């Protein structure tokens, strides 16, 4: 579902840009999180903080999706942009 969101949120000429920003964020977090987890576990001796941090990030992401995608998506503007001249 995450990959379909850029196509629903922005116009056709900007889908790739938003998708690449989303992809960069995911890869950056995916490469940073094992290192950060290791540092936190080594420092504290417990997995509690990494799990709580993961939960906080998930809640923030959920709230961001709710706030950013709350308006209905207009189909007319997407069809017009693609080149549909029937309307």
C-alpha positions in Angstrom: 0.0 0.0 0.0 2.9 2.3 0.7 4.0 2.3 -2.9 0.6 3.4 -4.2 0.4 6.4 -1.9 2.6 8.7 -4.1 0.4 8.1 -7.1 -2.7 9.0 -5.1 -1.3 12.1 -3.4 0.5 14.1 -6.1 0.1 14.8 -9.7 1.4 12.4 -12.4 4.6 14.4 -13.1 5.7 14.3 -9.4 4.9 10.7 -8.5 8.5 9.5 -9.2 9.9 12.3 -7.1 7.7 11.5 -4.1 8.3 7.8 -4.5 12.1 8.3 -4.5 11.9 10.5 -1.4 9.8 7.8 0.3 12.2 5.1 -0.9 15.3 7.0 0.4 13.7 7.5 3.8 12.9 3.8 4.0 16.4 2.7 3.0 18.0 5.2 5.3 16.0 4.1 8.3 16.6 0.4 7.3 20.3 0.9 7.3 20.4 3.1 10.4 18.2 1.0 12.7 20.4 -2.1 13.1 23.3 0.2 14.1 21.2 2.2 16.5 19.7 -0.9 18.0 23.1 -2.3 18.6 24.3 0.9 20.2 21.3 1.1 22.5 21.5 -2.6 23.5 25.2 -2.3 24.2 24.7 0.8 26.2 21.6 -0.2 28.2 21.9 -4.0 28.2 18.2 -4.3 27.3 16.0 -4.3 24.2 13.4 -2.2 25.9 14.4 1.1 24.5 14.8 -0.1 20.8 11.3 -1.7 21.0 9.8 1.4 22.5 11.5 3.6 19.9 10.2 1.4 17.1 6.7 1.7 18.6 6.9 5.4 18.8 8.1 5.7 15.2 5.2 3.4 14.1 2.7 5.6 15.9 4.2 8.8 14.4 4.0 7.2 10.9 0.4 6.3 11.4 -0.5 9.8 12.6 1.3 11.3 9.6 -0.6 9.1 7.2 -3.9 10.0 8.8 -3.1 13.7 8.7 -1.6 13.8 5.2 -4.2 11.6 3.5 -7.4 12.8 5.1 -8.7 14.7 2.1 -10.5 12.7 -0.6 -8.5 12.1 -3.8 -10.0 13.7 -6.9 -10.1 11.3 -9.9 -10.9 14.1 -12.4 -7.6 15.9 -12.0 -5.6 12.6 -12.4 -7.6 11.6 -15.6 -7.1 15.1 -17.1 -3.4 15.1 -16.4 -2.9 11.7 -18.2 -4.4 13.2 -21.3 -8.0 12.2 -21.1 -9.8 14.7 -23.4 -13.2 13.1 -23.2 -14.4 15.6 -20.5 
